[in-house]
Amino acid sequence: MKHVSHPEIIKRLKQAQGQLASVLSMFADGRSCMELAQQLQAVESIIRMSKQTLIHDHMEHCIGDALGEGGLSAEHALREFKTLSKYL
């Protein structure tokens, strides 16, 4: 299922992919551990934000809309929320 947020998430992940490639080059160039850690933190932050956006979008549109339309039981929604919570 495609959501409105997916193009932005894809854009962010491509940015993380580029940064990660840059980090690999930095290793090959012998850059300092401080610089490497800083760039890895940036990659991690992009991935974390992408994951949060995806999960929040799923909660709102997949679970929330299905509950509102009666297509999902409260028990099933609770199981979905519990499963998602381990990814937050």
Backbone as CSV, one residue per row, in Angstrom:
resi,resn,N_x,N_y,N_z,CA_x,CA_y,CA_z,C_x,C_y,C_z
1,MET,0.843,-1.172,0.000,0.000,0.000,0.000,0.893,1.240,0.000
2,LYS,0.582,2.194,-0.848,1.373,3.405,-0.937,0.674,4.541,-0.193
3,HIS,1.454,5.293,0.564,0.927,6.420,1.335,1.552,7.719,0.851
4,VAL,0.944,8.796,1.227,1.433,10.125,0.844,2.856,10.348,1.348
5,SER,3.197,9.765,2.472,4.519,9.971,3.067,5.631,9.188,2.374
6,HIS,5.292,8.185,1.590,6.315,7.316,1.002,7.327,8.045,0.114
7,PRO,6.917,8.971,-0.766,7.940,9.668,-1.564,8.957,10.428,-0.707
8,GLU,8.502,11.032,0.381,9.422,11.751,1.265,10.342,10.768,1.988
9,ILE,9.814,9.645,2.396,10.632,8.622,3.053,11.684,8.101,2.078
10,ILE,11.293,7.837,0.855,12.241,7.369,-0.158,13.328,8.404,-0.382
11,LYS,12.948,9.665,-0.439,13.929,10.751,-0.613,14.933,10.752,0.535
12,ARG,14.436,10.624,1.761,15.321,10.598,2.932,16.260,9.389,2.911
13,LEU,15.708,8.229,2.552,16.534,7.023,2.526,17.604,7.082,1.446
14,LYS,17.297,7.692,0.326,18.315,7.882,-0.712,19.404,8.825,-0.221
15,GLN,19.003,9.830,0.560,19.981,10.736,1.165,20.877,9.952,2.122
16,ALA,20.284,9.095,2.941,21.065,8.268,3.875,21.997,7.338,3.110
17,GLN,21.515,6.800,2.015,22.329,5.914,1.186,23.562,6.661,0.661
18,GLY,23.361,7.898,0.204,24.479,8.707,-0.274,25.460,9.035,0.832
19,GLN,24.926,9.368,1.997,25.794,9.680,3.131,26.582,8.457,3.570
20,LEU,25.938,7.298,3.546,26.624,6.081,3.944,27.754,5.746,2.964
21,ALA,27.510,5.954,1.683,28.575,5.758,0.691,29.734,6.707,0.971
22,SER,29.404,7.918,1.366,30.430,8.902,1.710,31.229,8.455,2.937
23,VAL,30.548,7.881,3.910,31.225,7.394,5.117,32.198,6.279,4.751
24,LEU,31.792,5.394,3.865,32.688,4.319,3.437,33.940,4.883,2.773
25,SER,33.755,5.928,1.980,34.909,6.592,1.361,35.798,7.248,2.410
26,MET,35.157,7.803,3.435,35.911,8.441,4.511,36.784,7.413,5.230
27,PHE,36.259,6.204,5.418,37.065,5.143,6.022,38.283,4.854,5.156
28,ALA,38.049,4.725,3.856,39.143,4.423,2.920,40.183,5.539,2.909
29,ASP,39.736,6.774,3.137,40.638,7.931,3.146,41.344,8.118,4.479
30,GLY,40.973,7.309,5.474,41.624,7.412,6.776,41.195,8.612,7.591
31,ARG,39.941,9.045,7.413,39.444,10.206,8.167,39.345,9.874,9.645
32,SER,39.260,10.898,10.453,39.263,10.717,11.908,37.998,10.028,12.399
33,CYS,38.144,9.355,13.518,37.011,8.670,14.138,35.900,9.648,14.489
34,MET,36.265,10.858,14.895,35.265,11.869,15.252,34.415,12.224,14.029
35,GLU,35.068,12.426,12.890,34.332,12.744,11.659,33.444,11.578,11.238
36,LEU,33.976,10.371,11.358,33.202,9.183,11.000,31.978,9.031,11.900
37,ALA,32.170,9.205,13.186,31.068,9.082,14.139,29.988,10.128,13.852
38,GLN,30.410,11.333,13.540,29.467,12.413,13.241,28.628,12.065,12.009
39,GLN,29.254,11.565,10.968,28.534,11.221,9.747,27.633,9.995,9.950
40,LEU,28.103,9.032,10.729,27.261,7.878,11.035,26.034,8.285,11.848
41,GLN,26.213,9.252,12.736,25.084,9.768,13.511,24.057,10.405,12.581
42,ALA,24.511,11.117,11.569,23.611,11.751,10.609,22.815,10.702,9.833
43,VAL,23.493,9.631,9.409,22.822,8.544,8.687,21.779,7.893,9.592
44,GLU,22.178,7.630,10.813,21.274,7.002,11.774,20.042,7.872,12.021
45,SER,20.234,9.160,12.127,19.137,10.096,12.362,18.137,10.085,11.200
46,ILE,18.647,10.075,9.984,17.773,10.040,8.811,16.951,8.758,8.806
47,ILE,17.584,7.646,9.087,16.876,6.366,9.095,15.838,6.343,10.215
48,ARG,16.201,6.828,11.388,15.267,6.865,12.522,14.042,7.722,12.187
49,MET,14.252,8.889,11.602,13.140,9.771,11.242,12.258,9.124,10.173
50,SER,12.872,8.446,9.223,12.113,7.759,8.173,11.241,6.663,8.765
51,LYS,11.817,5.908,9.678,11.079,4.831,10.327,9.900,5.381,11.133
52,GLN,10.128,6.460,11.873,9.054,7.058,12.659,7.927,7.550,11.765
53,THR,8.271,8.198,10.682,7.255,8.692,9.755,6.436,7.531,9.204
54,LEU,7.104,6.466,8.801,6.422,5.292,8.262,5.484,4.683,9.295
55,ILE,5.951,4.519,10.508,5.136,3.903,11.562,3.954,4.789,11.931
56,HIS,4.192,6.077,12.083,3.089,6.992,12.419,2.050,7.013,11.306
57,ASP,2.508,6.999,10.070,1.597,6.975,8.934,0.766,5.685,8.950
58,HIS,1.413,4.574,9.239,0.694,3.297,9.307,-0.354,3.329,10.418
59,MET,0.020,3.855,11.578,-0.928,3.935,12.691,-2.148,4.775,12.319
60,GLU,-1.884,5.913,11.718,-2.971,6.832,11.405,-3.846,6.317,10.266
61,HIS,-3.224,5.921,9.188,-4.001,5.611,7.993,-4.427,4.153,7.884
62,CYS,-3.572,3.245,8.205,-3.932,1.827,8.078,-4.769,1.363,9.266
63,ILE,-4.254,1.588,10.445,-4.961,1.112,11.640,-6.129,2.036,11.972
64,GLY,-5.854,3.336,12.051,-6.898,4.290,12.438,-8.066,4.314,11.477
65,ASP,-7.775,4.388,10.194,-8.858,4.416,9.207,-9.647,3.117,9.216
66,ALA,-8.953,1.982,9.329,-9.638,0.686,9.351,-10.534,0.547,10.572
67,LEU,-10.080,1.055,11.704,-10.922,1.032,12.911,-12.152,1.892,12.711
68,GLY,-11.953,3.086,12.180,-13.059,4.018,11.966,-14.084,3.498,10.985
69,GLU,-13.636,2.735,10.018,-14.539,2.193,8.999,-15.123,0.851,9.408
70,GLY,-14.705,0.342,10.543,-15.222,-0.937,11.016,-14.569,-2.142,10.361
71,GLY,-13.499,-1.917,9.634,-12.825,-3.007,8.950,-11.791,-3.709,9.793
72,LEU,-11.611,-3.238,11.020,-10.590,-3.809,11.893,-11.154,-3.864,13.306
73,SER,-11.001,-5.002,13.961,-11.494,-5.118,15.332,-10.524,-4.420,16.282
74,ALA,-11.025,-4.063,17.435,-10.183,-3.419,18.445,-9.062,-4.358,18.877
75,GLU,-9.338,-5.639,18.956,-8.314,-6.620,19.344,-7.196,-6.680,18.308
76,HIS,-7.572,-6.696,17.036,-6.570,-6.739,15.973,-5.749,-5.447,15.963
77,ALA,-6.415,-4.317,16.160,-5.714,-3.023,16.203,-4.717,-3.004,17.351
78,LEU,-5.105,-3.524,18.498,-4.209,-3.569,19.650,-2.992,-4.433,19.351
79,ARG,-3.192,-5.574,18.696,-2.061,-6.417,18.311,-1.131,-5.677,17.356
80,GLU,-1.706,-4.931,16.415,-0.899,-4.140,15.474,-0.061,-3.101,16.232
81,PHE,-0.691,-2.393,17.174,0.024,-1.379,17.948,1.157,-2.013,18.770
82,LYS,0.894,-3.138,19.363,1.921,-3.816,20.155,3.090,-4.235,19.274
83,THR,2.772,-4.760,18.109,3.837,-5.157,17.174,4.652,-3.945,16.756
84,LEU,3.975,-2.862,16.409,4.677,-1.643,15.981,5.529,-1.033,17.082
85,SER,5.086,-1.174,18.324,5.820,-0.531,19.424,7.249,-1.036,19.541
86,LYS,7.519,-2.251,19.131,8.888,-2.761,19.228,9.821,-2.114,18.205
87,TYR,9.253,-1.452,17.194,10.073,-0.785,16.185,10.334,0.685,16.494
88,LEU,9.654,1.210,17.491,9.829,2.632,17.831,11.072,2.877,18.643
